[in-house]
């Protein structure tokens, strides 16, 4: 018998850690527009309150709860608050943003460790803590094109994201079939993190323009469709995968 589940997140409860800026905020608002109840969390009360208002304007139920991805007790408190309010968590998106602009040789130990704590250890921490209370559902991590492209001055970030690729596959194997674990590998997306780094006229922007089909940075909203796919019950047979959404950047090689 062929299953014909709808491709939707309507009626689901989603938590987005790192959901008050950039890619996380775009996915949180996109989920709300597609009928989910959404809790967007980060370290800053003001940002949490601001995005909560945007979610309510899209008819989503939400709560305001801060969370520091590097502190296990706050991740657990977020999980417990959501379960208390909604009864369960159906979707977890882990999308906090932190980069140290340092290369291999000039990377400072404290910054290296901080990046790993946010991007890899934090991803493991959130997966572990939320999976403990999820009977079923979807966990989505935000991976990175830096695993395949040697981008200068992001050594710790790229190394941590390489570890995240493996974590996604390991967690998918251990938590399946009830919980699916996948990733989204964005290309170069317009956000606070990329502001000033990939601006028109710079060599990096010129390379993006050359290697993408539209010649521009992506917008956070352009990742929503992929996130809905991975969170939807229609995606019952897809786990342990990382879907690249980069307008062809990684696939591009030589000019003709």
NUTISE-582126 format. One line per field, with one value per residue (C-alpha): residue number from 1; residue in one letter; y, z, x. Coordinates in nm, 2 decimals. Example, Ala and Ser with C-alpha at 12.3 -4.5 7.8 and 13.67 -1.06 7.14 Angstrom:
BEGIN
n 1  2 .
res A  S .
yy -0.45  -0.11 .
zz 0.78  0.71 .
xx 1.23  1.37 .
// end
This chain:
BEGIN
n 1  2  3  4  5  6  7  8  9  10  11  12  13  14  15  16  17  18  19  20  21  22  23  24  25  26  27  28  29  30  31  32  33  34  35  36  37  38  39  40  41  42  43  44  45  46  47  48  49  50  51  52  53  54  55  56  57  58  59  60  61  62  63  64  65  66  67  68  69  70  71  72  73  74  75  76  77  78  79  80  81  82  83  84  85  86  87  88  89  90  91  92  93  94  95  96  97  98  99  100  101  102  103  104  105  106  107  108  109  110  111  112  113  114  115  116  117  118  119  120  121  122  123  124  125  126  127  128  129  130  131  132  133  134  135  136  137  138  139  140  141  142  143  144  145  146  147  148  149  150  151  152  153  154  155  156  157  158  159  160  161  162  163  164  165  166  167  168  169  170  171  172  173  174  175  176  177  178  179  180  181  182  183  184  185  186  187  188  189  190  191  192  193  194  195  196  197  198  199  200  201  202  203  204  205  206  207  208  209  210  211  212  213  214  215  216  217  218  219  220  221  222  223  224  225  226  227  228  229  230  231  232  233  234  235  236  237  238  239  240  241  242  243  244  245  246  247  248  249  250  251  252  253  254  255  256 .
res X  X  X  X  X  X  X  X  X  X  X  X  X  X  X  X  X  X  X  X  X  X  X  X  X  X  X  X  X  X  X  X  X  X  X  X  X  X  X  X  X  X  X  X  X  X  X  X  X  X  X  X  X  X  X  X  X  X  X  X  X  X  X  X  X  X  X  X  X  X  X  X  X  X  X  X  X  X  X  X  X  X  X  X  X  X  X  X  X  X  X  X  X  X  X  X  X  X  X  X  X  X  X  X  X  X  X  X  X  X  X  X  X  X  X  X  X  X  X  X  X  X  X  X  X  X  X  X  X  X  X  X  X  X  X  X  X  X  X  X  X  X  X  X  X  X  X  X  X  X  X  X  X  X  X  X  X  X  X  X  X  X  X  X  X  X  X  X  X  X  X  X  X  X  X  X  X  X  X  X  X  X  X  X  X  X  X  X  X  X  X  X  X  X  X  X  X  X  X  X  X  X  X  X  X  X  X  X  X  X  X  X  X  X  X  X  X  X  X  X  X  X  X  X  X  X  X  X  X  X  X  X  X  X  X  X  X  X  X  X  X  X  X  X  X  X  X  X  X  X  X  X  X  X  X  X .
yy 0.00  0.34  0.61  0.95  1.18  1.55  1.75  1.99  2.08  2.19  2.09  2.01  2.17  2.29  2.42  2.62  2.68  2.98  3.08  3.46  3.56  3.45  3.10  2.99  3.28  3.23  2.86  2.94  3.20  2.97  2.68  2.92  3.03  2.66  2.59  2.48  2.60  2.73  2.82  3.02  3.05  3.21  3.37  3.72  3.79  4.09  3.88  3.59  3.83  4.00  3.68  3.54  3.84  3.77  3.41  3.51  3.74  3.43  3.26  3.03  2.94  3.00  3.06  3.29  3.09  3.18  2.91  2.91  2.62  2.59  2.54  2.20  2.32  2.59  2.35  2.11  2.40  2.49  2.14  2.10  2.43  2.33  1.99  2.15  2.39  2.17  1.82  1.71  1.82  1.70  1.89  2.02  2.26  2.33  2.65  2.87  3.09  3.15  3.18  3.28  3.45  3.27  3.03  2.71  2.88  3.19  3.01  3.10  2.80  2.97  3.07  2.73  2.56  2.81  2.74  2.37  2.41  2.59  2.41  2.05  1.98  2.19  2.00  1.68  1.82  1.94  1.61  1.41  1.61  1.65  1.29  1.18  1.32  1.27  0.96  1.03  1.32  1.50  1.66  1.90  2.04  2.33  2.20  2.40  2.43  2.50  2.12  2.10  2.45  2.56  2.91  3.12  3.22  2.98  2.69  2.60  2.64  2.42  2.15  2.16  2.14  1.84  1.67  1.76  1.58  1.26  1.33  1.35  1.01  0.85  1.00  0.89  0.54  0.53  0.72  0.57  0.48  0.68  1.00  1.10  1.31  1.51  1.83  2.12  2.24  2.60  2.79  3.16  3.30  3.67  3.71  3.91  3.66  3.72  4.10  4.28  3.95  3.86  4.21  4.32  4.42  4.18  3.88  3.65  3.79  3.77  3.40  3.35  3.54  3.32  2.99  3.02  3.01  3.33  3.52  3.63  3.54  3.33  3.45  3.26  3.21  3.00  2.72  2.69  2.45  2.20  2.23  2.16  1.86  1.72  1.79  1.66  1.31  1.27  1.24  0.90  0.72  0.99  1.01  1.05  1.28  1.64  1.83  2.10  2.42  2.65  2.74  2.52  2.67  2.34  2.17  2.45  2.40  2.54  2.83  2.74 .
zz 0.00  -0.10  0.17  0.05  0.35  0.29  0.25  0.54  0.89  0.98  1.33  1.44  1.72  1.62  1.82  1.65  1.85  1.70  1.57  1.62  1.34  1.00  0.87  1.20  1.20  0.83  0.90  1.22  1.04  0.74  0.96  1.12  0.78  0.69  1.00  1.27  1.63  1.67  1.95  1.83  2.10  2.14  2.42  2.40  2.56  2.33  2.02  2.15  2.23  1.89  1.69  1.91  1.81  1.44  1.50  1.66  1.37  1.15  1.38  1.54  1.91  2.08  2.42  2.50  2.64  2.60  2.55  2.53  2.32  2.52  2.85  2.89  3.16  2.94  2.65  2.89  3.03  2.68  2.60  2.93  2.88  2.53  2.64  2.94  2.70  2.39  2.52  2.28  2.03  1.68  1.51  1.64  1.42  1.54  1.38  1.61  1.44  1.56  1.35  1.45  1.15  1.20  1.00  1.10  1.21  1.39  1.55  1.92  2.15  2.33  2.00  1.85  2.15  2.15  1.78  1.85  2.16  1.96  1.62  1.71  2.08  2.10  1.81  1.99  2.32  2.17  1.98  2.29  2.52  2.28  2.16  2.51  2.50  2.13  2.06  1.69  1.46  1.29  1.39  1.14  1.16  0.96  0.79  0.58  0.23  0.41  0.44  0.07  -0.01  0.17  0.27  0.42  0.79  0.90  1.01  1.34  1.18  0.88  1.10  1.34  1.05  0.92  1.25  1.23  0.90  1.08  1.38  1.15  1.01  1.34  1.51  1.22  1.26  1.64  1.66  1.36  1.26  1.50  1.48  1.15  1.15  0.85  0.76  0.52  0.37  0.27  0.03  0.09  0.26  0.34  0.71  0.99  0.98  0.61  0.63  0.51  0.41  0.09  -0.04  -0.41  -0.53  -0.31  -0.45  -0.25  -0.39  -0.74  -0.69  -0.57  -0.87  -1.10  -0.95  -0.88  -1.14  -1.03  -0.94  -0.59  -0.23  -0.11  0.13  0.45  0.32  0.03  0.28  0.41  0.14  0.22  0.60  0.55  0.34  0.61  0.89  0.71  0.76  0.38  0.44  0.62  0.43  0.42  0.71  0.76  0.46  0.41  0.13  -0.04  -0.11  -0.27  -0.62  -0.78  -0.60  -0.50  -0.83  -1.03  -1.13  -1.44  -1.66  -2.02 .
xx 0.00  0.14  0.14  0.01  0.09  0.05  0.37  0.30  0.39  0.03  -0.06  0.30  0.49  0.83  1.12  1.39  1.71  1.88  1.54  1.56  1.79  1.91  1.83  1.67  1.43  1.34  1.26  1.06  0.84  0.81  0.68  0.43  0.30  0.26  0.04  0.28  0.30  0.66  0.89  1.19  1.46  1.80  2.00  1.84  1.51  1.43  1.49  1.28  0.99  1.02  1.01  0.73  0.52  0.59  0.49  0.16  0.09  0.11  -0.15  0.10  0.09  0.42  0.59  0.88  1.18  1.55  1.81  2.19  2.30  2.62  2.44  2.27  2.04  1.89  1.84  1.66  1.45  1.34  1.24  1.05  0.87  0.76  0.64  0.45  0.27  0.21  0.24  0.51  0.78  0.74  1.02  1.35  1.56  1.91  2.03  2.25  2.50  2.86  3.18  3.53  3.70  4.03  4.24  4.42  4.74  4.59  4.29  4.28  4.20  3.92  3.75  3.81  3.64  3.36  3.28  3.28  3.06  2.80  2.82  2.90  2.87  2.56  2.41  2.47  2.34  2.02  1.97  2.02  1.80  1.51  1.52  1.46  1.11  1.02  0.82  0.85  0.92  1.21  1.54  1.69  2.05  2.19  2.50  2.75  2.90  3.23  3.28  3.32  3.47  3.79  3.67  3.95  3.94  3.66  3.88  3.70  3.36  3.43  3.59  3.29  3.04  3.23  3.17  2.81  2.77  2.88  2.66  2.36  2.42  2.50  2.19  1.97  2.09  2.04  1.71  1.53  1.28  1.07  1.28  1.43  1.75  1.86  2.04  2.02  2.34  2.28  2.49  2.56  2.26  2.19  2.21  2.37  2.65  2.73  2.67  2.99  3.16  2.99  2.89  2.88  3.22  3.42  3.61  3.40  3.08  3.22  3.29  2.93  2.80  3.01  2.92  2.55  2.27  2.11  2.43  2.32  2.31  2.01  1.75  1.66  1.31  1.44  1.53  1.18  1.06  1.35  1.28  0.91  1.00  1.23  0.98  0.67  0.53  0.55  0.92  0.89  1.17  1.43  1.68  2.06  2.08  2.20  2.02  2.22  2.04  2.30  2.18  2.45  2.75  2.92  2.84  3.00  3.37  3.53  3.41  3.36 .
// end
